[in-house]
Amino acid sequence: MEFIELIQAKYVVGAIAYSALGTVILVLAFVILDLLTPKVSVWRELVEKQNLAFAVFLGAVAIGISIIISAAIQG
């Protein structure tokens, strides 16, 4: 079997589509998180104040939301 036969176009297109969907949902989740916390400026906390605790918190939120999105997409 040739390598090209092993890769079917429908699987590649599906992977790209679901990756794009997951990325869009993750960005929307962060936008919603930013809207729910109006007293906290994400940019100011991360860049200007260099708040490491806030950066770790956002990283944990990103991983948690990514796991939830992945489970929802896989069914």
N, C-alpha and C positions, 0 to 999 in steps of 0.2 A: 504494500500500500504506500502510496506517495503521501507526503506530508499534506499536500493541498486537499487530498481526499478526506483526511481526518478532520479538517476544519471546515465546517459547513457554515455558509453565510448566515443562515437564520440564527445560529448560536452567537455569532459575532455581533450581529445587529441587535439581538436581544440583550447581550451583555452591555453594549454601549447605551442602549435605551434605558435599561434599569440603572446603570451608573449615573446617567444624566438625571434621571428621576430622583435618585437618592441624594445627589448633590443639591438639586433644587429644593428638596424638602429640608435638607440640613441648613441651607442658607435661610429659608423661611423660618425655621425654628430659631435661629439666632436673631433674626429681625424681630420676631415675637418676643424673645427674651429681652432684647434692647428696649422694646416698647413697654414691657411690663416693669422695667426698672428705670423710670425716668430720672431719678435722682443720681444715678450712676452713669457717668460717661465712660464707655468702654475704651475709647481711644485715649482719653486723659489718664485713666487708670493704668493702661498697659504701657503707653509710650512716655508720657510726661512724668508720671509718678513711679513708673517701673514697679508696679505692685505685683510681686511674685505670687502671693497668695491668690490674687484675683486671676492671674494667668493659669495657675494650676486648677482653679475652680472652673474656668472656661474650658480648659482641656478635658477635665472630667465630664463636663456637660456635653462636649462634642463627642466624646467616646460613648457616653450613655445614649445620646440621641442616635448616633450611628448604629449602635447595636439594635435599638428599637426599630429603626428604619429597615435595617437588614432583615430582621425577623419578619416584619410586616410585608416586605417585598417577596421573601421566600415563601411565605404562606405558612 
